[in-house]
Amino acid sequence: MIFDNKLIQQRIEKVKLLRDEGINPYSNASARNTTIEKFINVNSDIFHKETKRDENRHYTLSGRIKLFRIMGKASFIQLEDESGVLQVYVARDNLAEGFYNETFKKHIEVGDIVEVSGYPFVTGQGELSIHADTLVLLTKAISPLPEKFHGITDKETRYRKRYLDLIMNADVRKTFKIRSKVISLTRRFFEDKGFLEVETPMMHPIAGGANAKPFITHHNALGIDRYLRIAPELYLKRLIVGGFEAVFEINRNFRNEGMDATHNPEFTSIEFYWAYKTYKDLIEITKEYFKYLFDHLSLPTILHYGDMKVDFSSFSEVPLIESLYTIGGVPKEIVNDKEKIVDFLKSKNITVNCAMSLGQLQGELFDEFVEDKLINPTFITEYPVEISPLARRSDINPDVTERFELFIAGREIANAFSELNDPIDQYERFKAQVESKESGDDEAHEMDMDFVEALSYGMAPTAGQGIGIDRLVMLLTNEHSIRDVLLFPAMKPLSSEIKIEDELN
């Protein structure tokens, strides 16, 4: 129980004393008329004034106290709002009689949210500050903040108590502002291209749209189970069947899989579908999309990502099979021979499922020997049919599909293909997926006859793509764990949380 903490008890006592003095420690009245950033920008000319002050300018600012220095009859506090940090000079003789000694020095401390009014001036050390003539307590913090100069170093604490992480780390707030801008710019880019934003169900009767294990929930009113969606793909393509020609959705997907540096059980993506286009058109629009983001975020074409330098000035294209030997160093003579691939993987002490098809084994080779070598933006194209159940077969080579995945800094950022619109071919591929599921692949597709029926009415030639927003933000902000770009990432439960759950059950 947090209230049992001695320091918190002391602050709770101050709350009582403030109330006894007629001061509301949780006021809902604020007269703020500017932000710290605007205050600093508007008053930069004070440095050029002879007196280094302007008592005719009056501002009211609000924020959290991050630093407190008491110096007898005067004090300095560091005030922070979302836009920045400002020093506040608080002098006894400028405030209401008795307030400085009886209230300010005794009851107000680091972590409290206050409102100050006053005029701008420059201190003897050359720092633009506000000279307070009024200070009002807005919110009393009863939990003390971590020590300022060390902050929160434990990552578990940062993720579990994101509110505290945001209070203490301005860089963390910056990361999430960039994330917000990326989502906003993504929406604007596709709207400007003529795409219609739509919403599709989060609970599906059949888990489909990707190879992944779903979360299962129960619909009490209907008495049936539902799956949290692993992808919106099959619903978005139903809209193309219905006559929409360009649609997109930015929303959450849920996959009941492991957690690591690049995977969270719920994640954000954009999926978009474009009638009368092919995957080649998607390559071009993806290049445009990245240029649009970089221009509007004012990013350089060469980004540092850890020890890597990623050059966004050009994008390359390599067929998957070709990449195995040109990038991955796999012997060229084995890449189309199932038995030789199995022997090669075993020779590298890599566990291999001998029941895999040739296409699946080629996918294993790619994962093991190519993916982490793709630093600069690279479109890997022409995926085997066996690992692309929803993609259209190539007219030139029916063993591969018109598909690409975009890799940057050794990670998949986007997945796209010319969509399969042959209902019979789609039915046969669903059947193959069902057989895989019955053989133990719990990530394989289930049969979706309603989607097959939708295709039977005719879907225009279409290209579709998904882009992982979380991984994209990681790339743009030089973050190396997906938890650092999710405000509230999934966490293993604490022992106390498990105990509460057991008691409820």
Phi, psi and omega in degrees: 000120185297331184289350179279347180296136184297315181295322178292322177300320178297320180288324176298322177297323177294325176300317180295317180295321177299316179297321178298330179276002180083017180255125178280113182285357179223060183291149177247016182247118178231136180251019183306133180237004175198170176256166179297318180300314179295320178302314181294318182293317183291329187255019178296338180287348181300329180301334184266355179280148182299319183272353181057034177201164174212097184286351178277346176266133184226130184227155173235122183239152177228149178174186181262139176285120180254342180209145187221119177233110180266129181227068178068247184278357180216156181216158172243136171235151175258120183255136180229130168240187184299333187269341182169193183234142181217141175276138179240129177262122183240113182248142182304315188283351179265351182257171178303147184302129178085344185294318185298310184280322188270334182243303186300308184287331186270324192242346183255137186208179181302135181105335180291151176256124186229167175236132179235144175237145179170195183242158182279145174203166179249127181288171178297337177273004175083026182251125176296128184219176173243132179269107188280135170247351176216138173224127183236131175282125178260317182216124177271122177273121181268344173260126180289147178285157173299158180301129192303315191281347176252335177061213179251110181265338181280118184294325178302316179295319180300317183284321182286327181242063184302327179301321179287322176301317181292323178298317190271337188236105179296327180295327178294317177299322180298318179302316184283337172291321177296318178303314180299319179295321180299316180295316180297316180293323178299314179299315182295319181302311183286327175296318179295335178275359177094011178279148178258127177280132183228169175233135179236167187298147173268338179248122186247145175287334178228133178284116183206174179101349178192162175271100182198156178275128186269164166273144181245133175234175184234132178265105186297317185296322181268345180068035182224156175278151175227156179252130170295136192295139174265343176190149179271004193307308188292331176284321179296324179288332173298327179290326175295319175304319183288350175121346173290142185251347179206109183229154173213158176218130173251115183191182184273148170234158186227126180226125187276068186230184182291165178247133175207197186298336182239005182232132172230144183303330172239137184213162183254137176216164165249133169240137180221147183229138193224109181290150178063027177232163177240176180297336176295322176295326180291327175301316181291318181290331177293319176299317178298318181299315180294320178298319179299313179299312183297320179295315185280341175261001180055047181262146176287159182288339174252116181252142173272130174229099188062232179274358183266149169249119183255120184263112181265012181285341177208150179243136179253162178232130179220126174299147185302311183299317179298322182296334182299319182259333180279331181247318185276345179075016177285137179305129185300326186288350182257348194291343178245020181235113185301312183295321180292325177295316179301313180297320181296314180297318179296323180295338178264012181059037177255125179296132184225139176270109185293346179280353180296149175283170178302314181298320178294321178293324175297323175297321177297317178300318180298313182299321185281323193242349186245312194310311185286356177266355184270087185274302177286155185306122184224125174272112173270124189243173172057062179284148176301146181301323186297336180250018180221068189293347182246000184267152181284137176295148174289137177290336182274317181226101185292355177277346180237167182246162175276077187224151168220155165237139179264125178245135177219135180055036176077015182224148176287130179248327184213155178224132185208156174197161165289127190285144173287121179237012175270109185297327180289315176299317180298319179299315181296322180289323174299319179299318179295324178293320178299318178298321178296320179296318180292339178272001176115359178276097184282001176258357182289157179293151168265165176290130177238087184291332178295321178292320177300318178297320178301315179297331182294341176277351176102114173248127179304152173309127191219148171240142182224153184211148172236138178235127178282111183294320183298312180293326177297315179295321175305314182297316185285340182250005180059041175257144188245006172228135180299336179295336181280353177241008174248126182300318181228080181290160176293138181227150172296139182294145173287159180301326179292326179289322178296320180297317179297318180297318179298321180293324180290328181275000000 
